[in-house]
Structure formats: C-alpha cells, structure tokens
C-alpha cells in the first residue's frame, strides 16, 4: 500500500468513533521491505488522526531476515510488537520458505530472533504445520521453539491449495490432513504440559484451557462472529474480511480509496456477509463446544463446505482437540463427577 492510500485508510478508519481500540497488523510478503521511514510516517499519521479515547496497537509479522540494529531501535522505541514467521527447524523452514533466488532463509530468520532477544524484546512466532511437520515428532518440534526463546507460539493448520474443481479424493485428502493436524496438536499439548514452562506459551492450548474454565480467549478463531471486527487490506488498497477472503467476492468490500470504514459497515455487501457468517456458525450449534468455540474460524468452516462437508461437527478437528484437552483436565484433577463436568461446559 503506497503512502497516499495509507493516508486515506487511516483517516477513514480512525474517523469512525464507534471504535475505541484498533490493532493494525502489517504482514503478507515482507512488511519490512517498506522501510523504516514508511512506518515512522505511519505512526505520525495515526497520532494526527486518532481521538484521545482511541488506543492503537501496531504489530509487524515478519520473517525476521531484515532485522538489524536500526529496525530493533525503531520497533522497541515505538512499542511495535513483532511476530516471526518460522516453520520450525531448518529442514522444515528451508523447504517452503526460500528467498526469490532460491537461497535458504533459516539462518537469517534465527539471526533476527536472536537480535530481538538480545534487546529484551518478546518474541512470538507463527508456524504453519505442513505435511512434513505433521509427520515429525511433536515434542521435538515445539522444543525447538522453546530452546530458541520463543515466548508465544501459534500453530496453524495449512491452507489447502486453491482449486476450482474439487472431487471426492480432494475431500478425503482434506479430512485426512485435518485429522493429522488434530493428532499432532493433541500430542503437542501433552508434551507442552509436560514441559511445565510458564514462559513458553502455545496460544491455541492456553486459549482452549482458558475458555473451558470460563475465561476469554485471545485468538480470533475462538471469539465468535468476526465480520466487522477484522478487515484485511491488500497492497492495492482493496478491503476484504480478513486476509483470507480476497478470493471470495461475497466478503470483499471495495477500495479503501473509495469507501470509509463507516461506509463499508453499512453497505449491502457487508450486511450480507454478516448474514452468511451467522448461517454458517449456526450449523455448529449442536456441538458440545459451541458455547466456547462459537464455530471456530469462519474461513475454516467455509473450507469444510467448499470440500462438500456439510456435517462439519462429525469431522471437525477442533472438536477432537477440545475433547482431548477437556478430558486431560479431569484426568489431571482426578475428578469424575459427570454433573460437575457438564456444568463446567
């Protein structure tokens, strides 16, 4: 997004006084390529546009390869949070995340992680669990992050490739992948608990635990209705519901240069998108975990339907993970009162 578009976006977004808290996440491609000057101007722009009541948090999701002393000073001075895209040890990272010229990225990314740590900055990471990772040992995989000082880890299911035509083999492959993801996550949860390290958080696990005992989750996929709470904007200034929906016209709302946020949230397209979301989430109402999970990630739910799986409850990978963690809680507590367990849910 060029700076003229950014000006229009910030003015149009922060002018909506119905929102008092904004989180801006810069990711996709490599956001550090925009340079420090771009983000310095952005911070000034935010200060000029926001009201006294509005609070702003900025996050950069980067591969970390461009982090140097100047970047560290800038990010730390302005309290910009940093997330690292890191898919595990070198054999996994270097297979799918290479430079344009084919060079491997692992060493540069780890160097960036070490720079953050050496400057007392909290380091979080997002990892895509590829097929290769799902075939690996979960303990060794998460231990790698713990040993490298990652304080907060997100473990993402791999998005299936985009195909216009899907047959039964594709559906079976998708179901198998999500089953493998669930199995990996359940083993990783047990290993994570066994580490007994309060400085090493895996967000999916802590959010599920927190939700089961009545707390509020932090990750978006467990917070219910999301259309209108999150917006994705691509480099051309096009607006969609989160970054996963640019290929679905039902969830695309036009160019930020032409529409303020206040216009978008009252448009027919936006209101229809909310109706679609409600309809999809309601299909999960019969699930035991609906009151906590609230239907999970909208994109994931729609992916199930894309693969012809309309009875998602019977195949849902999240349900398996919830069941596992819930049963583990009661095993650890050595309690078996079914009535108390039912009240807890």
C-alpha positions as CSV (number, residue, x, y, z in Angstrom):
1,X,0.0,0.0,0.0
2,X,1.5,3.3,-1.0
3,X,1.5,6.2,1.4
4,X,-1.3,8.1,-0.3
5,X,-3.5,5.1,0.2
6,X,-2.3,4.8,3.8
7,X,-3.4,8.4,4.5
8,X,-6.9,7.7,3.1
9,X,-7.1,4.4,5.1
10,X,-6.0,5.9,8.4
11,X,-8.3,9.0,8.1
12,X,-11.2,6.8,7.1
13,X,-10.7,4.2,9.7
14,X,-9.9,6.4,12.8
15,X,-12.7,8.8,11.9
16,X,-15.1,6.0,13.0
17,X,-15.5,7.0,16.6
18,X,-17.6,3.9,17.4
19,X,-14.4,2.0,17.7
20,X,-12.1,2.9,20.6
21,X,-9.4,0.2,20.1
22,X,-7.5,-0.6,16.9
23,X,-4.9,-3.2,16.2
24,X,-3.0,-2.8,12.9
25,X,-1.2,-5.9,11.7
26,X,1.3,-5.5,8.9
27,X,2.1,-8.7,7.1
28,X,1.9,-10.5,3.8
29,X,5.0,-10.6,1.7
30,X,7.6,-9.0,3.8
31,X,6.5,-5.7,5.5
32,X,10.0,-4.6,6.5
33,X,10.7,-4.0,2.8
34,X,8.6,-0.8,3.1
35,X,11.5,0.7,5.2
36,X,11.6,2.5,8.5
37,X,10.6,5.9,7.0
38,X,7.3,4.5,5.9
39,X,6.4,3.3,9.4
40,X,7.7,6.5,11.0
41,X,5.3,8.4,8.8
42,X,2.5,6.0,9.6
43,X,2.9,6.5,13.4
44,X,2.7,10.3,12.9
45,X,-0.4,9.8,10.8
46,X,-2.0,7.6,13.4
47,X,-1.3,10.3,16.1
48,X,-2.8,13.0,13.9
49,X,-6.0,11.0,13.0
50,X,-6.9,9.3,16.3
51,X,-9.0,10.7,19.0
52,X,-7.9,11.0,22.7
53,X,-10.1,7.9,23.5
54,X,-8.8,5.7,20.8
55,X,-6.0,3.3,21.6
56,X,-3.8,1.9,18.9
57,X,-1.5,-1.2,18.9
58,X,0.8,-2.0,15.9
59,X,2.1,-5.4,15.1
60,X,4.5,-6.4,12.4
61,X,4.5,-10.1,11.2
62,X,7.9,-10.6,9.5
63,X,10.3,-13.4,8.6
64,X,12.9,-11.5,10.6
65,X,15.6,-11.7,7.9
66,X,15.9,-7.9,7.5
67,X,16.0,-7.1,11.2
68,X,19.0,-5.0,12.1
69,X,20.0,-2.6,14.8
70,X,18.1,0.3,13.2
71,X,14.9,-1.8,13.0
72,X,15.3,-3.0,16.5
73,X,15.7,0.5,17.8
74,X,12.7,1.7,15.9
75,X,10.4,-1.2,16.9
76,X,11.4,-1.0,20.6
77,X,11.2,2.8,20.8
78,X,7.6,2.8,19.4
79,X,6.4,-0.4,21.2
80,X,5.7,-2.1,17.9
81,X,5.1,-5.8,18.6
82,X,6.9,-8.3,16.4
83,X,5.8,-11.7,15.3
84,X,8.2,-14.1,13.4
85,X,7.0,-16.4,10.6
86,X,9.0,-19.5,11.3
87,X,8.0,-23.0,10.3
88,X,10.3,-24.9,12.6
89,X,13.8,-26.3,12.4
90,X,15.9,-25.8,9.2
91,X,14.6,-28.9,7.4
92,X,11.0,-27.5,7.5
93,X,11.7,-23.8,7.2
94,X,14.0,-24.1,4.3
95,X,11.7,-26.4,2.3
96,X,8.8,-24.0,1.9
97,X,10.2,-20.5,2.8
98,X,13.1,-19.6,0.5
99,X,14.3,-16.3,-1.0
100,X,13.2,-15.4,-4.5
101,X,16.6,-16.6,-5.8
102,X,16.2,-20.0,-4.1
103,X,18.5,-19.3,-1.1
104,X,17.6,-20.8,2.3
105,X,16.2,-18.5,4.9
106,X,16.6,-20.3,8.2
107,X,19.9,-18.9,9.4
108,X,18.8,-15.3,8.7
109,X,15.5,-15.8,10.5
110,X,17.2,-17.2,13.6
111,X,19.7,-14.4,13.5
112,X,16.7,-12.0,13.6
113,X,15.2,-13.9,16.5
114,X,18.4,-13.6,18.4
115,X,18.6,-9.8,17.8
116,X,15.1,-9.4,19.3
117,X,16.0,-11.5,22.3
118,X,19.3,-9.7,22.8
119,X,17.4,-6.4,23.0
120,X,14.9,-7.8,25.6
121,X,12.0,-7.9,23.1
122,X,9.3,-10.5,23.5
123,X,9.4,-12.9,20.5
124,X,6.3,-14.6,19.2
125,X,6.1,-16.9,16.2
126,X,3.5,-18.3,13.8
127,X,4.2,-21.7,12.3
128,X,2.3,-23.5,9.5
129,X,2.1,-27.2,10.2
130,X,2.9,-28.6,6.8
131,X,2.6,-32.3,5.9
132,X,6.3,-32.7,6.7
133,X,5.8,-31.2,10.2
134,X,2.8,-33.4,10.8
135,X,5.0,-36.4,10.2
136,X,7.5,-35.3,12.7
137,X,7.8,-35.7,16.5
138,X,5.6,-33.0,18.2
139,X,7.9,-32.8,21.2
140,X,11.0,-32.2,19.2
141,X,9.1,-29.6,17.1
142,X,7.8,-27.4,20.0
143,X,11.0,-27.9,21.9
144,X,12.8,-26.2,19.1
145,X,10.8,-23.0,19.7
146,X,11.3,-23.2,23.5
147,X,15.0,-23.6,23.1
148,X,15.2,-20.6,20.8
149,X,13.4,-18.3,23.2
150,X,10.0,-18.0,21.5
151,X,7.7,-16.9,24.3
152,X,4.4,-17.2,22.3
153,X,3.8,-19.8,19.6
154,X,0.8,-20.1,17.2
155,X,0.4,-23.5,15.4
156,X,-1.6,-23.0,12.1
157,X,-3.3,-25.7,10.0
158,X,-2.0,-25.5,6.4
159,X,-4.4,-24.0,4.0
160,X,-5.4,-26.4,1.2
161,X,-4.3,-25.3,-2.3
162,X,-6.9,-23.3,-4.3
163,X,-8.7,-25.5,-6.8
164,X,-11.7,-24.6,-8.9
165,X,-12.8,-28.2,-9.2
166,X,-12.9,-30.5,-6.2
167,X,-13.6,-34.2,-6.3
168,X,-14.0,-36.9,-3.6
169,X,-10.3,-37.6,-3.5
170,X,-9.6,-33.9,-2.6
171,X,-12.3,-34.1,0.1
172,X,-10.7,-37.2,1.6
173,X,-7.3,-35.6,1.5
174,X,-8.6,-32.6,3.3
175,X,-10.2,-34.6,6.0
176,X,-7.1,-36.7,6.4
177,X,-5.0,-33.5,6.7
178,X,-7.2,-32.1,9.4
179,X,-7.2,-35.4,11.3
180,X,-3.4,-35.4,11.2
181,X,-3.4,-31.8,12.4
182,X,-5.6,-32.8,15.3
183,X,-3.5,-35.8,16.3
184,X,-0.3,-33.7,16.1
185,X,-1.9,-31.0,18.3
186,X,-3.1,-33.4,20.9
187,X,0.3,-34.9,21.3
188,X,1.9,-31.5,21.3
189,X,-0.5,-30.4,24.0
190,X,0.6,-33.3,26.3
191,X,4.2,-32.5,25.6
192,X,3.7,-28.8,26.3
193,X,2.1,-29.6,29.6
194,X,4.9,-31.9,30.5
195,X,7.5,-29.1,29.9
196,X,5.9,-27.2,32.8
197,X,7.4,-23.9,31.5
198,X,5.2,-20.8,32.2
199,X,7.5,-18.7,30.0
200,X,6.6,-20.7,26.9
201,X,3.0,-20.2,25.7
202,X,1.3,-22.0,22.8
203,X,-1.7,-19.8,22.1
204,X,-4.2,-22.4,20.9
205,X,-3.7,-24.5,24.0
206,X,-3.8,-21.7,26.5
207,X,-6.9,-20.2,24.9
208,X,-8.8,-23.5,24.9
209,X,-7.8,-24.1,28.6
210,X,-8.8,-20.5,29.4
211,X,-12.1,-20.8,27.6
212,X,-13.0,-24.1,29.3
213,X,-12.6,-22.6,32.8
214,X,-14.6,-19.5,31.9
215,X,-12.0,-17.1,30.7
216,X,-12.0,-15.1,27.5
217,X,-9.8,-16.3,24.6
218,X,-7.3,-14.0,22.8
219,X,-7.0,-15.7,19.4
220,X,-9.6,-14.6,16.9
221,X,-10.8,-18.1,16.0
222,X,-12.4,-18.7,19.4
223,X,-14.1,-15.3,19.7
224,X,-17.2,-15.9,17.6
225,X,-18.6,-13.5,15.0
226,X,-15.7,-11.8,13.2
227,X,-17.1,-10.0,10.2
228,X,-16.9,-6.3,11.1
229,X,-14.3,-6.9,13.8
230,X,-11.4,-7.6,11.4
231,X,-10.6,-6.2,8.0
232,X,-7.9,-7.2,5.5
233,X,-6.4,-4.6,3.1
234,X,-4.1,-5.7,0.3
235,X,-1.3,-3.8,-1.3
236,X,-3.7,-2.3,-3.9
237,X,-6.0,-0.9,-1.2
238,X,-8.8,-3.4,-1.7
239,X,-10.7,-4.3,1.5
240,X,-12.0,-7.7,2.5
241,X,-13.0,-9.5,5.7
242,X,-9.5,-10.6,6.9
243,X,-6.7,-11.5,4.6
244,X,-8.1,-15.0,3.8
245,X,-11.1,-13.7,1.9
246,X,-9.8,-11.7,-1.1
247,X,-10.8,-14.6,-3.4
248,X,-14.4,-14.6,-2.2
249,X,-16.3,-11.6,-3.6
250,X,-19.0,-12.1,-1.0
251,X,-16.5,-10.8,1.5
252,X,-14.9,-8.1,-0.5
253,X,-16.0,-4.5,0.2
254,X,-14.2,-2.3,-2.4
255,X,-11.3,0.0,-2.4
256,X,-10.3,2.0,0.7
257,X,-9.7,5.0,-1.5
258,X,-13.4,5.0,-2.3
259,X,-15.0,3.9,0.9
260,X,-14.5,4.9,4.6
261,X,-14.9,2.2,7.2
262,X,-18.2,3.7,8.3
263,X,-19.5,3.3,4.7
264,X,-18.3,-0.3,4.5
265,X,-20.1,-1.5,7.6
266,X,-23.4,-0.2,6.4
267,X,-23.1,-1.5,2.8
268,X,-25.4,-4.2,1.5
269,X,-22.4,-6.4,0.7
270,X,-21.1,-6.2,4.3
271,X,-24.6,-6.8,5.8
272,X,-25.0,-9.9,3.6
273,X,-21.6,-11.1,4.6
274,X,-22.7,-11.0,8.2
275,X,-25.8,-13.0,7.4
276,X,-23.7,-15.6,5.6
277,X,-21.4,-15.9,8.7
278,X,-24.4,-16.3,11.1
279,X,-25.8,-19.0,9.0
280,X,-22.5,-20.9,8.8
281,X,-21.8,-20.6,12.5
282,X,-25.3,-21.7,13.5
283,X,-24.6,-25.1,11.8
284,X,-22.3,-25.9,14.7
285,X,-24.9,-25.2,17.4
286,X,-25.4,-28.9,18.2
287,X,-21.7,-29.3,19.0
288,X,-20.9,-29.7,22.7
289,X,-18.3,-27.0,22.4
290,X,-20.3,-24.4,20.5
291,X,-20.7,-22.1,23.6
292,X,-16.9,-21.9,23.8
293,X,-15.7,-22.4,20.2
294,X,-18.6,-20.4,18.6
295,X,-18.0,-22.1,15.3
296,X,-14.2,-21.5,15.2
297,X,-12.6,-19.8,12.2
298,X,-15.1,-18.7,9.6
299,X,-12.6,-19.3,6.8
300,X,-12.0,-22.9,8.0
301,X,-15.8,-23.5,8.4
302,X,-16.3,-22.4,4.8
303,X,-13.4,-24.5,3.6
304,X,-15.2,-27.6,5.0
305,X,-18.2,-26.6,3.0
306,X,-16.1,-26.0,-0.1
307,X,-15.0,-29.6,0.2
308,X,-18.6,-30.8,0.4
309,X,-18.5,-31.5,4.1
310,X,-21.8,-30.0,5.4
311,X,-21.9,-32.1,8.6
312,X,-18.8,-30.4,9.9
313,X,-19.5,-31.4,13.5
314,X,-18.7,-35.1,12.7
315,X,-15.3,-34.2,11.1
316,X,-14.2,-31.1,13.0
317,X,-10.5,-31.2,14.0
318,X,-11.1,-28.5,16.7
319,X,-13.7,-30.7,18.4
320,X,-11.1,-33.5,18.8
321,X,-8.6,-31.1,20.3
322,X,-11.2,-29.6,22.7
323,X,-12.3,-33.1,23.8
324,X,-8.7,-34.1,24.4
325,X,-7.8,-31.1,26.5
326,X,-11.1,-31.3,28.4
327,X,-10.6,-34.9,29.3
328,X,-7.0,-34.2,30.2
329,X,-8.1,-31.6,32.7
330,X,-10.4,-34.1,34.5
331,X,-7.7,-36.8,34.4
332,X,-5.2,-34.4,36.0
333,X,-7.7,-33.3,38.6
334,X,-8.7,-36.9,39.2
335,X,-12.4,-36.0,39.2
336,X,-15.2,-37.9,37.6
337,X,-18.4,-36.1,38.7
338,X,-20.2,-36.0,35.3
339,X,-22.7,-33.5,36.6
340,X,-19.9,-31.1,37.6
341,X,-18.2,-31.6,34.3
342,X,-21.5,-30.9,32.4
343,X,-22.0,-27.7,34.4
344,X,-18.4,-26.7,33.6
345,X,-19.2,-26.9,29.8
